[in-house]
Amino acid sequence: MKILRFVLPEESTIRVGQLLDETILEYPLGTDLLDVLQSKKEPPRKCPEHRLSDVGLVMPFAPKTIYGIGLNYPSHPLKEAFGQIEKPAVPVIFLKGACAAAGPFDEIARPSVSQALDYEGELAVVIGRSGKPAGYCTADDLTLRDLQKAEKQWTRAKGFDASCPFGPWITSADEVENPAELCLRTWVNGCLRQEANTGDMLFSIDEVIEIISQTNTLQCGDLILTGSPAGTGISQNPAVFLKPGDTVRIEISKLGSIENRIVEK
């Protein structure tokens, strides 16, 4: 099932719905998206219905913790940045704060402290009560490359406000037969920049979860970004970073697409 949160035109009340083709079946007000994802509960038989094109999609849920994974594709950043393609012993694991979460179509403000905002299209994993994947979605691990280079810790470079837009909905894990066979594409202003298969990841989702779980107890509602392939702005020759007015669109097969416009802060 595909579960999302949305608002109706001229309203601010956030509602939860199940997407069937282009139709949203609405759950009762107060329904928790993560509860629906876990229970697979269907909407009431006589529920309000809405066309997908008539509503505004918002952030599917507020993640408890956002884990980021680096060094997980042989082409980025191993080959692009380090000139190596050997699999490391463990991937780089970092955190994004709660303020980093953003909606699938939100405007993203570039912090004034940086002139090197970059995109990273990624498959995101939603953790369920069992500590295992409950669902999947599309995400962008936005990064301030100048701060990433200047500072030893990536807290500011990767954890700034709205640096993790995700959605547009959560697809339950049972609908994704093999998350290692998904096509990921990223466009900037309509130009294709990234194209890869999630099967190229050096560390599988199960391996990533096992490594994180060695030190951190994964909780229901945690979000794991699984890494980004080649084609980021820093890898262009010369490097091309996002500027106000640019639009980034990321699509993963079976999971949908997100699209965010960059604005000045």
MIDOSE-1310 file (N, C-alpha, C; in nm, 2 decimals, decimal comma, always signed):
residues 265
mkil	+0,08/-0,12/+0,00/+0,00/+0,00/+0,00/+0,09/+0,13/+0,00; +0,03/+0,23/-0,05/+0,10/+0,36/-0,05/+0,02/+0,46/+0,04; +0,09/+0,50/+0,14/+0,03/+0,59/+0,24/+0,09/+0,73/+0,24; +0,01/+0,83/+0,25/+0,06/+0,97/+0,24/-0,02/+1,06/+0,33
rfvl	+0,03/+1,18/+0,35/-0,04/+1,28/+0,42/-0,06/+1,40/+0,32; -0,17/+1,47/+0,34/-0,21/+1,57/+0,24/-0,30/+1,68/+0,31; -0,31/+1,79/+0,24/-0,40/+1,89/+0,28/-0,49/+1,93/+0,16; -0,61/+1,97/+0,19/-0,71/+2,01/+0,09/-0,69/+2,15/+0,06
pees	-0,73/+2,20/-0,06/-0,71/+2,34/-0,10/-0,77/+2,43/+0,01; -0,70/+2,54/+0,04/-0,74/+2,64/+0,13/-0,76/+2,59/+0,27; -0,70/+2,47/+0,30/-0,71/+2,42/+0,44/-0,57/+2,39/+0,49; -0,56/+2,38/+0,62/-0,43/+2,35/+0,68/-0,43/+2,22/+0,76
tirv	-0,55/+2,15/+0,77/-0,56/+2,03/+0,84/-0,49/+1,92/+0,77; -0,40/+1,85/+0,83/-0,33/+1,74/+0,77/-0,41/+1,61/+0,78; -0,42/+1,54/+0,67/-0,50/+1,42/+0,66/-0,41/+1,31/+0,61; -0,45/+1,18/+0,65/-0,38/+1,06/+0,60/-0,47/+0,99/+0,50
gqll	-0,40/+0,94/+0,40/-0,48/+0,87/+0,29/-0,40/+0,76/+0,23; -0,47/+0,67/+0,17/-0,41/+0,56/+0,09/-0,43/+0,59/-0,05; -0,32/+0,58/-0,13/-0,33/+0,61/-0,27/-0,35/+0,49/-0,35; -0,46/+0,49/-0,43/-0,49/+0,39/-0,53/-0,50/+0,45/-0,67
deti	-0,40/+0,42/-0,75/-0,39/+0,48/-0,88/-0,38/+0,63/-0,86; -0,48/+0,71/-0,90/-0,48/+0,86/-0,89/-0,58/+0,90/-0,78; -0,63/+0,81/-0,71/-0,73/+0,84/-0,61/-0,68/+0,82/-0,47; -0,71/+0,92/-0,38/-0,68/+0,91/-0,24/-0,80/+0,87/-0,16
leyp	-0,79/+0,76/-0,08/-0,90/+0,72/+0,01/-0,86/+0,77/+0,15; -0,94/+0,86/+0,21/-0,91/+0,93/+0,33/-0,94/+0,85/+0,46; -0,84/+0,84/+0,55/-0,87/+0,78/+0,68/-0,93/+0,89/+0,78; -0,99/+0,84/+0,89/-1,04/+0,94/+0,98/-0,94/+1,03/+1,03
lgtd	-0,98/+1,16/+1,06/-0,89/+1,25/+1,12/-0,82/+1,20/+1,25; -0,69/+1,23/+1,26/-0,62/+1,18/+1,38/-0,55/+1,05/+1,35; -0,57/+0,99/+1,24/-0,50/+0,86/+1,21/-0,35/+0,89/+1,19; -0,27/+0,80/+1,25/-0,13/+0,81/+1,24/-0,07/+0,73/+1,12
lldv	+0,00/+0,79/+1,03/+0,05/+0,72/+0,91/+0,13/+0,60/+0,95; +0,22/+0,61/+1,05/+0,31/+0,49/+1,08/+0,23/+0,38/+1,14; +0,12/+0,41/+1,21/+0,03/+0,30/+1,26/-0,03/+0,23/+1,14; -0,08/+0,30/+1,04/-0,14/+0,24/+0,92/-0,04/+0,16/+0,85
lqsk	+0,09/+0,21/+0,84/+0,19/+0,14/+0,77/+0,22/+0,00/+0,84; +0,22/+0,00/+0,97/+0,24/-0,12/+1,04/+0,13/-0,22/+1,04; +0,00/-0,17/+1,05/-0,11/-0,25/+1,07/-0,17/-0,30/+0,93; -0,14/-0,22/+0,83/-0,20/-0,24/+0,69/-0,35/-0,22/+0,69
kepp	-0,39/-0,14/+0,79/-0,54/-0,11/+0,80/-0,59/-0,04/+0,68; -0,70/-0,08/+0,63/-0,76/-0,02/+0,51/-0,85/+0,10/+0,56; -0,87/+0,20/+0,47/-0,97/+0,31/+0,51/-1,11/+0,25/+0,53; -1,19/+0,32/+0,60/-1,33/+0,28/+0,61/-1,40/+0,26/+0,47
rkcp	-1,50/+0,18/+0,47/-1,56/+0,15/+0,34/-1,62/+0,27/+0,28; -1,69/+0,35/+0,36/-1,75/+0,48/+0,31/-1,66/+0,59/+0,36; -1,56/+0,62/+0,28/-1,46/+0,73/+0,32/-1,46/+0,83/+0,21; -1,42/+0,96/+0,25/-1,40/+1,06/+0,15/-1,29/+1,02/+0,05
ehrl	-1,31/+1,06/-0,08/-1,22/+1,03/-0,18/-1,17/+1,16/-0,25; -1,05/+1,17/-0,29/-0,99/+1,29/-0,35/-0,90/+1,25/-0,47; -0,90/+1,33/-0,57/-0,81/+1,31/-0,68/-0,67/+1,36/-0,63; -0,57/+1,28/-0,66/-0,43/+1,32/-0,62/-0,39/+1,46/-0,67
sdvg	-0,44/+1,50/-0,79/-0,40/+1,63/-0,85/-0,47/+1,74/-0,78; -0,57/+1,71/-0,69/-0,65/+1,82/-0,63/-0,60/+1,85/-0,48; -0,50/+1,78/-0,44/-0,46/+1,80/-0,30/-0,31/+1,84/-0,29; -0,26/+1,88/-0,18/-0,12/+1,92/-0,16/-0,06/+1,81/-0,07
lvmp	+0,05/+1,75/-0,12/+0,12/+1,65/-0,04/+0,21/+1,71/+0,06; +0,22/+1,66/+0,18/+0,31/+1,72/+0,28/+0,40/+1,61/+0,33; +0,49/+1,64/+0,42/+0,59/+1,54/+0,47/+0,51/+1,42/+0,53; +0,55/+1,30/+0,48/+0,47/+1,18/+0,53/+0,46/+1,17/+0,68
fapk	+0,57/+1,19/+0,75/+0,57/+1,18/+0,89/+0,69/+1,25/+0,94; +0,70/+1,28/+1,07/+0,82/+1,34/+1,13/+0,92/+1,23/+1,18; +1,03/+1,21/+1,11/+1,12/+1,10/+1,15/+1,18/+1,13/+1,29; +1,19/+1,02/+1,37/+1,26/+1,03/+1,50/+1,40/+1,06/+1,49
tiyg	+1,47/+0,98/+1,41/+1,61/+1,00/+1,38/+1,63/+0,98/+1,23; +1,72/+1,06/+1,17/+1,75/+1,04/+1,03/+1,90/+1,00/+1,02; +1,92/+0,88/+0,97/+2,06/+0,82/+0,95/+2,10/+0,84/+0,81; +2,21/+0,89/+0,78/+2,27/+0,90/+0,65/+2,38/+0,81/+0,63
igln	+2,39/+0,75/+0,51/+2,49/+0,66/+0,47/+2,58/+0,71/+0,36; +2,71/+0,72/+0,38/+2,80/+0,76/+0,28/+2,89/+0,65/+0,23; +2,96/+0,67/+0,12/+3,05/+0,57/+0,07/+2,98/+0,44/+0,04; +2,86/+0,45/-0,02/+2,78/+0,33/-0,05/+2,75/+0,30/-0,19
ypsh	+2,81/+0,37/-0,28/+2,81/+0,34/-0,43/+2,95/+0,35/-0,48; +2,99/+0,25/-0,57/+3,13/+0,25/-0,61/+3,17/+0,38/-0,69; +3,06/+0,45/-0,75/+3,09/+0,56/-0,83/+3,09/+0,69/-0,76; +3,02/+0,70/-0,64/+3,01/+0,82/-0,56/+3,00/+0,78/-0,42
plke	+3,09/+0,84/-0,33/+3,19/+0,93/-0,37/+3,33/+0,86/-0,39; +3,33/+0,72/-0,38/+3,46/+0,65/-0,38/+3,54/+0,69/-0,50; +3,49/+0,68/-0,62/+3,56/+0,70/-0,74/+3,57/+0,85/-0,77; +3,46/+0,92/-0,76/+3,46/+1,07/-0,79/+3,55/+1,15/-0,70
afgq	+3,54/+1,12/-0,57/+3,61/+1,20/-0,47/+3,74/+1,14/-0,42; +3,75/+1,01/-0,41/+3,87/+0,95/-0,35/+3,95/+0,87/-0,45; +3,90/+0,85/-0,58/+3,98/+0,78/-0,68/+3,99/+0,63/-0,65; +3,90/+0,57/-0,57/+3,91/+0,43/-0,53/+3,78/+0,37/-0,56
iekp	+3,78/+0,24/-0,58/+3,65/+0,17/-0,60/+3,64/+0,05/-0,50; +3,74/+0,03/-0,42/+3,73/-0,08/-0,32/+3,63/-0,06/-0,22; +3,56/-0,16/-0,18/+3,46/-0,15/-0,07/+3,52/-0,13/+0,06; +3,48/-0,02/+0,13/+3,54/+0,00/+0,27/+3,49/-0,11/+0,37
avpv	+3,55/-0,11/+0,48/+3,51/-0,21/+0,58/+3,36/-0,18/+0,63; +3,34/-0,05/+0,65/+3,20/+0,00/+0,69/+3,17/+0,13/+0,62; +3,05/+0,16/+0,59/+3,02/+0,28/+0,53/+3,03/+0,40/+0,63; +3,03/+0,52/+0,58/+3,02/+0,64/+0,67/+2,88/+0,65/+0,71
iflk	+2,86/+0,67/+0,84/+2,72/+0,69/+0,90/+2,72/+0,82/+0,97; +2,62/+0,90/+0,94/+2,60/+1,03/+1,00/+2,46/+1,06/+1,03; +2,43/+1,16/+1,11/+2,29/+1,19/+1,15/+2,25/+1,33/+1,09; +2,12/+1,34/+1,06/+2,06/+1,46/+1,03/+1,96/+1,49/+1,14
gaca	+1,95/+1,61/+1,19/+1,85/+1,64/+1,30/+1,71/+1,65/+1,25; +1,62/+1,66/+1,35/+1,48/+1,66/+1,31/+1,44/+1,78/+1,22; +1,52/+1,89/+1,24/+1,49/+2,01/+1,15/+1,52/+1,99/+1,01; +1,59/+1,88/+0,98/+1,63/+1,85/+0,84/+1,52/+1,80/+0,75
aagp	+1,42/+1,74/+0,82/+1,31/+1,67/+0,75/+1,22/+1,78/+0,68; +1,18/+1,75/+0,55/+1,10/+1,84/+0,47/+1,01/+1,76/+0,38; +0,91/+1,83/+0,33/+0,81/+1,77/+0,24/+0,86/+1,74/+0,10; +0,79/+1,66/+0,03/+0,83/+1,62/-0,11/+0,83/+1,73/-0,21
fdei	+0,75/+1,84/-0,18/+0,74/+1,95/-0,28/+0,77/+2,08/-0,21; +0,83/+2,08/-0,10/+0,86/+2,21/-0,02/+0,97/+2,29/-0,10; +0,96/+2,42/-0,08/+1,08/+2,50/-0,12/+1,19/+2,48/-0,02; +1,31/+2,48/-0,07/+1,43/+2,46/+0,01/+1,51/+2,58/+0,01
arps	+1,53/+2,64/+0,13/+1,61/+2,76/+0,14/+1,76/+2,73/+0,15; +1,84/+2,78/+0,06/+1,99/+2,77/+0,07/+2,04/+2,86/+0,18; +2,11/+2,80/+0,28/+2,17/+2,88/+0,38/+2,26/+2,99/+0,33; +2,26/+3,11/+0,38/+2,34/+3,22/+0,33/+2,49/+3,19/+0,35
vsqa	+2,52/+3,10/+0,45/+2,66/+3,08/+0,48/+2,73/+3,00/+0,37; +2,65/+2,94/+0,28/+2,71/+2,85/+0,17/+2,68/+2,90/+0,03; +2,77/+2,87/-0,06/+2,75/+2,89/-0,20/+2,77/+2,76/-0,28; +2,76/+2,65/-0,21/+2,79/+2,52/-0,27/+2,69/+2,41/-0,23
ldye	+2,56/+2,44/-0,25/+2,45/+2,35/-0,22/+2,44/+2,24/-0,33; +2,44/+2,12/-0,29/+2,44/+2,00/-0,38/+2,33/+1,91/-0,35; +2,29/+1,83/-0,45/+2,18/+1,73/-0,43/+2,24/+1,59/-0,42; +2,17/+1,50/-0,36/+2,20/+1,36/-0,36/+2,08/+1,28/-0,36
gela	+2,03/+1,23/-0,47/+1,91/+1,14/-0,48/+1,94/+1,01/-0,41; +1,84/+0,97/-0,32/+1,87/+0,85/-0,24/+1,74/+0,77/-0,22; +1,75/+0,64/-0,20/+1,65/+0,55/-0,15/+1,65/+0,56/+0,00; +1,53/+0,59/+0,05/+1,51/+0,60/+0,20/+1,43/+0,48/+0,25
vvig	+1,47/+0,43/+0,37/+1,41/+0,32/+0,44/+1,34/+0,37/+0,56; +1,21/+0,34/+0,58/+1,13/+0,37/+0,70/+1,14/+0,25/+0,79; +1,19/+0,27/+0,91/+1,20/+0,16/+1,00/+1,06/+0,14/+1,08; +1,03/+0,01/+1,10/+0,90/-0,02/+1,17/+0,93/-0,07/+1,31
rsgk	+0,83/-0,11/+1,38/+0,84/-0,15/+1,52/+0,94/-0,27/+1,54; +0,96/-0,35/+1,44/+1,05/-0,46/+1,45/+1,20/-0,43/+1,44; +1,22/-0,30/+1,40/+1,36/-0,26/+1,37/+1,40/-0,29/+1,23; +1,30/-0,34/+1,15/+1,33/-0,37/+1,01/+1,25/-0,28/+0,92
pagy	+1,28/-0,28/+0,79/+1,20/-0,19/+0,70/+1,05/-0,21/+0,70; +0,98/-0,10/+0,72/+0,83/-0,11/+0,71/+0,79/-0,05/+0,58; +0,88/+0,03/+0,52/+0,84/+0,10/+0,39/+0,96/+0,17/+0,33; +0,94/+0,22/+0,21/+1,04/+0,29/+0,14/+0,99/+0,42/+0,07
ctad	+1,08/+0,51/+0,04/+1,04/+0,63/-0,03/+1,16/+0,69/-0,09; +1,14/+0,81/-0,16/+1,24/+0,88/-0,23/+1,29/+1,00/-0,14; +1,42/+1,02/-0,15/+1,47/+1,13/-0,06/+1,59/+1,20/-0,13; +1,62/+1,32/-0,08/+1,73/+1,40/-0,12/+1,82/+1,43/+0,00
dltl	+1,94/+1,39/+0,00/+2,04/+1,42/+0,10/+2,11/+1,55/+0,06; +2,05/+1,66/+0,07/+2,11/+1,79/+0,04/+2,23/+1,82/+0,12; +2,34/+1,87/+0,06/+2,47/+1,89/+0,12/+2,53/+2,02/+0,09; +2,59/+2,09/+0,19/+2,67/+2,21/+0,16/+2,81/+2,17/+0,15
rdlq	+2,86/+2,16/+0,02/+2,99/+2,10/+0,00/+3,10/+2,19/+0,06; +3,09/+2,32/+0,06/+3,20/+2,40/+0,12/+3,21/+2,38/+0,27; +3,10/+2,36/+0,34/+3,11/+2,33/+0,48/+3,15/+2,19/+0,50; +3,11/+2,10/+0,42/+3,16/+1,96/+0,43/+3,31/+1,95/+0,42
kaek	+3,37/+2,03/+0,33/+3,51/+2,03/+0,31/+3,58/+2,10/+0,43; +3,52/+2,21/+0,48/+3,59/+2,29/+0,58/+3,58/+2,24/+0,72; +3,48/+2,16/+0,75/+3,45/+2,12/+0,88/+3,47/+1,96/+0,90; +3,53/+1,92/+1,00/+3,55/+1,77/+1,02/+3,42/+1,70/+1,04
qwtr	+3,33/+1,76/+1,11/+3,20/+1,70/+1,13/+3,10/+1,75/+1,03; +3,00/+1,67/+0,99/+2,91/+1,70/+0,89/+2,78/+1,75/+0,94; +2,77/+1,79/+1,07/+2,64/+1,83/+1,13/+2,58/+1,95/+1,05; +2,66/+2,05/+1,02/+2,60/+2,17/+0,95/+2,59/+2,14/+0,80
akgf	+2,69/+2,07/+0,75/+2,70/+2,05/+0,60/+2,58/+1,96/+0,55; +2,53/+1,87/+0,63/+2,43/+1,78/+0,59/+2,30/+1,78/+0,68; +2,31/+1,85/+0,79/+2,19/+1,86/+0,88/+2,12/+1,99/+0,89; +2,14/+2,08/+0,80/+2,08/+2,21/+0,80/+1,93/+2,20/+0,78
dasc	+1,86/+2,30/+0,81/+1,71/+2,30/+0,79/+1,66/+2,26/+0,66; +1,57/+2,17/+0,65/+1,51/+2,12/+0,53/+1,61/+2,05/+0,43; +1,71/+1,99/+0,49/+1,81/+1,93/+0,40/+1,77/+1,79/+0,36; +1,66/+1,74/+0,41/+1,61/+1,60/+0,37/+1,47/+1,60/+0,33
pfgp	+1,43/+1,65/+0,22/+1,30/+1,63/+0,17/+1,28/+1,49/+0,13; +1,16/+1,43/+0,16/+1,13/+1,29/+0,13/+0,98/+1,27/+0,10; +0,95/+1,16/+0,04/+0,81/+1,12/+0,00/+0,81/+1,06/-0,14; +0,71/+1,09/-0,22/+0,59/+1,17/-0,19/+0,50/+1,10/-0,10
wits	+0,51/+0,97/-0,09/+0,44/+0,88/+0,00/+0,53/+0,77/+0,05; +0,48/+0,69/+0,14/+0,55/+0,57/+0,19/+0,49/+0,45/+0,13; +0,57/+0,37/+0,05/+0,53/+0,25/+0,00/+0,57/+0,13/+0,09; +0,47/+0,06/+0,13/+0,49/-0,05/+0,23/+0,59/-0,15/+0,18
adev	+0,67/-0,21/+0,27/+0,78/-0,30/+0,23/+0,73/-0,42/+0,15; +0,60/-0,46/+0,18/+0,55/-0,58/+0,11/+0,52/-0,56/-0,04; +0,52/-0,43/-0,08/+0,49/-0,39/-0,22/+0,62/-0,38/-0,30; +0,73/-0,38/-0,23/+0,86/-0,37/-0,29/+0,93/-0,50/-0,29
enpa	+0,92/-0,58/-0,39/+0,97/-0,72/-0,39/+1,12/-0,72/-0,36; +1,19/-0,63/-0,43/+1,33/-0,63/-0,41/+1,38/-0,49/-0,41; +1,41/-0,43/-0,30/+1,46/-0,29/-0,30/+1,60/-0,27/-0,36; +1,66/-0,38/-0,40/+1,79/-0,37/-0,46/+1,78/-0,37/-0,62
elcl	+1,65/-0,36/-0,67/+1,63/-0,36/-0,81/+1,55/-0,23/-0,85; +1,58/-0,12/-0,79/+1,50/+0,00/-0,82/+1,59/+0,10/-0,90; +1,53/+0,17/-1,00/+1,60/+0,27/-1,08/+1,59/+0,40/-1,01; +1,70/+0,47/-0,99/+1,70/+0,60/-0,93/+1,75/+0,71/-1,03
rtwv	+1,67/+0,81/-1,05/+1,71/+0,92/-1,14/+1,69/+1,06/-1,08; +1,79/+1,15/-1,11/+1,78/+1,29/-1,06/+1,79/+1,38/-1,17; +1,70/+1,48/-1,18/+1,71/+1,59/-1,28/+1,73/+1,72/-1,21; +1,81/+1,81/-1,27/+1,82/+1,95/-1,22/+1,77/+2,04/-1,34
ngcl	+1,67/+2,11/-1,32/+1,61/+2,20/-1,42/+1,58/+2,12/-1,55; +1,54/+1,99/-1,53/+1,50/+1,91/-1,64/+1,62/+1,84/-1,71; +1,74/+1,86/-1,66/+1,86/+1,79/-1,71/+1,89/+1,67/-1,62; +1,90/+1,55/-1,69/+1,93/+1,43/-1,61/+2,07/+1,43/-1,56
rqea	+2,09/+1,42/-1,43/+2,22/+1,42/-1,36/+2,26/+1,29/-1,30; +2,17/+1,22/-1,24/+2,20/+1,09/-1,18/+2,11/+0,98/-1,24; +2,16/+0,86/-1,27/+2,09/+0,75/-1,31/+2,16/+0,62/-1,27; +2,10/+0,55/-1,18/+2,16/+0,43/-1,13/+2,06/+0,33/-1,08
ntgd	+2,11/+0,21/-1,04/+2,02/+0,11/-0,99/+2,06/+0,08/-0,84; +1,96/+0,07/-0,75/+1,99/+0,05/-0,61/+2,07/-0,08/-0,59; +2,07/-0,17/-0,68/+2,15/-0,29/-0,67/+2,30/-0,26/-0,67; +2,34/-0,14/-0,71/+2,48/-0,10/-0,72/+2,54/-0,07/-0,58
mlfs	+2,45/-0,06/-0,48/+2,50/-0,02/-0,34/+2,60/-0,12/-0,29; +2,70/-0,07/-0,23/+2,81/-0,16/-0,18/+2,76/-0,23/-0,05; +2,68/-0,17/+0,03/+2,62/-0,23/+0,15/+2,47/-0,24/+0,13; +2,42/-0,36/+0,14/+2,28/-0,38/+0,13/+2,20/-0,31/+0,24
idev	+2,07/-0,30/+0,23/+1,99/-0,24/+0,33/+2,00/-0,33/+0,46; +2,00/-0,46/+0,45/+2,02/-0,54/+0,57/+2,15/-0,52/+0,63; +2,26/-0,50/+0,55/+2,39/-0,48/+0,61/+2,39/-0,35/+0,68; +2,33/-0,24/+0,62/+2,33/-0,11/+0,68/+2,26/-0,11/+0,81
ieii	+2,14/-0,18/+0,82/+2,07/-0,19/+0,94/+2,15/-0,27/+1,05; +2,21/-0,37/+1,01/+2,29/-0,45/+1,11/+2,41/-0,36/+1,16; +2,47/-0,29/+1,08/+2,58/-0,20/+1,12/+2,54/-0,09/+1,22; +2,43/-0,03/+1,18/+2,37/+0,08/+1,27/+2,33/+0,02/+1,41
sqtn	+2,27/-0,10/+1,40/+2,21/-0,17/+1,52/+2,32/-0,21/+1,61; +2,45/-0,22/+1,57/+2,56/-0,26/+1,66/+2,57/-0,16/+1,77; +2,53/-0,03/+1,74/+2,55/+0,08/+1,84/+2,42/+0,15/+1,88; +2,33/+0,15/+1,79/+2,21/+0,23/+1,80/+2,08/+0,15/+1,79
tlqc	+1,99/+0,16/+1,88/+1,86/+0,09/+1,87/+1,77/+0,16/+1,77; +1,74/+0,10/+1,66/+1,65/+0,16/+1,56/+1,51/+0,15/+1,61; +1,44/+0,26/+1,60/+1,30/+0,28/+1,65/+1,21/+0,30/+1,53; +1,08/+0,26/+1,56/+0,98/+0,29/+1,46/+0,97/+0,44/+1,43
gdli	+0,98/+0,47/+1,30/+0,98/+0,61/+1,26/+1,11/+0,66/+1,23; +1,22/+0,59/+1,24/+1,35/+0,63/+1,20/+1,36/+0,62/+1,05; +1,44/+0,71/+0,99/+1,46/+0,71/+0,84/+1,60/+0,69/+0,81; +1,63/+0,60/+0,72/+1,77/+0,57/+0,68/+1,79/+0,61/+0,53
ltgs	+1,88/+0,70/+0,50/+1,91/+0,74/+0,37/+2,03/+0,65/+0,32; +2,01/+0,57/+0,21/+2,11/+0,46/+0,19/+2,22/+0,50/+0,10; +2,24/+0,63/+0,07/+2,36/+0,67/-0,01/+2,32/+0,71/-0,15; +2,41/+0,78/-0,22/+2,38/+0,84/-0,35/+2,48/+0,80/-0,46
pagt	+2,44/+0,78/-0,58/+2,53/+0,74/-0,69/+2,60/+0,86/-0,75; +2,67/+0,83/-0,86/+2,74/+0,93/-0,93/+2,65/+1,03/-0,99; +2,70/+1,15/-1,02/+2,63/+1,25/-1,09/+2,59/+1,38/-1,01; +2,64/+1,38/-0,89/+2,61/+1,50/-0,81/+2,68/+1,62/-0,87
gisq	+2,64/+1,74/-0,82/+2,69/+1,86/-0,87/+2,84/+1,88/-0,86; +2,90/+1,83/-0,74/+3,04/+1,84/-0,72/+3,12/+1,76/-0,82; +3,06/+1,66/-0,88/+3,13/+1,57/-0,97/+3,14/+1,63/-1,11; +3,06/+1,73/-1,14/+3,06/+1,79/-1,28/+3,19/+1,86/-1,30
npav	+3,23/+1,88/-1,42/+3,36/+1,95/-1,46/+3,33/+2,07/-1,55; +3,33/+2,19/-1,49/+3,35/+2,22/-1,35/+3,23/+2,19/-1,26; +3,25/+2,20/-1,13/+3,14/+2,17/-1,04/+3,02/+2,27/-1,06; +2,90/+2,22/-1,05/+2,78/+2,30/-1,07/+2,69/+2,28/-0,95
flkp	+2,68/+2,39/-0,87/+2,60/+2,38/-0,75/+2,46/+2,44/-0,77; +2,37/+2,41/-0,68/+2,23/+2,46/-0,69/+2,23/+2,61/-0,65; +2,14/+2,68/-0,72/+2,12/+2,82/-0,69/+1,98/+2,85/-0,68; +1,94/+2,96/-0,62/+1,80/+3,00/-0,61/+1,73/+3,00/-0,75
gdtv	+1,61/+2,93/-0,75/+1,54/+2,92/-0,88/+1,56/+2,79/-0,94; +1,66/+2,71/-0,90/+1,68/+2,58/-0,96/+1,57/+2,48/-0,90; +1,54/+2,38/-0,98/+1,45/+2,27/-0,93/+1,51/+2,14/-0,94; +1,51/+2,06/-0,84/+1,56/+1,93/-0,83/+1,45/+1,83/-0,83
riei	+1,45/+1,73/-0,92/+1,34/+1,63/-0,92/+1,41/+1,49/-0,91; +1,37/+1,41/-0,81/+1,43/+1,28/-0,79/+1,32/+1,17/-0,80; +1,34/+1,07/-0,88/+1,24/+0,97/-0,90/+1,30/+0,83/-0,87; +1,23/+0,74/-0,80/+1,27/+0,61/-0,79/+1,16/+0,52/-0,83
sklg	+1,19/+0,42/-0,92/+1,08/+0,34/-0,97/+1,00/+0,27/-0,86; +0,87/+0,27/-0,88/+0,78/+0,21/-0,78/+0,75/+0,29/-0,66; +0,83/+0,40/-0,64/+0,82/+0,48/-0,51/+0,78/+0,62/-0,54; +0,78/+0,67/-0,66/+0,73/+0,80/-0,69/+0,85/+0,90/-0,69
sien	+0,81/+1,03/-0,71/+0,91/+1,13/-0,73/+0,88/+1,25/-0,63; +0,99/+1,32/-0,60/+0,98/+1,44/-0,52/+1,04/+1,55/-0,60; +1,00/+1,67/-0,58/+1,05/+1,79/-0,66/+1,06/+1,91/-0,57; +1,17/+1,97/-0,56/+1,19/+2,08/-0,47/+1,26/+2,20/-0,54
rive	+1,21/+2,32/-0,52/+1,27/+2,44/-0,58/+1,36/+2,51/-0,47; +1,47/+2,55/-0,52/+1,57/+2,62/-0,43/+1,54/+2,77/-0,42; +1,54/+2,82/-0,30/+1,52/+2,96/-0,28/+1,63/+3,02/-0,19; +1,64/+3,15/-0,19/+1,74/+3,21/-0,11/+1,69/+3,23/+0,04
k	+1,77/+3,21/+0,14/+1,73/+3,22/+0,27/+1,73/+3,36/+0,32
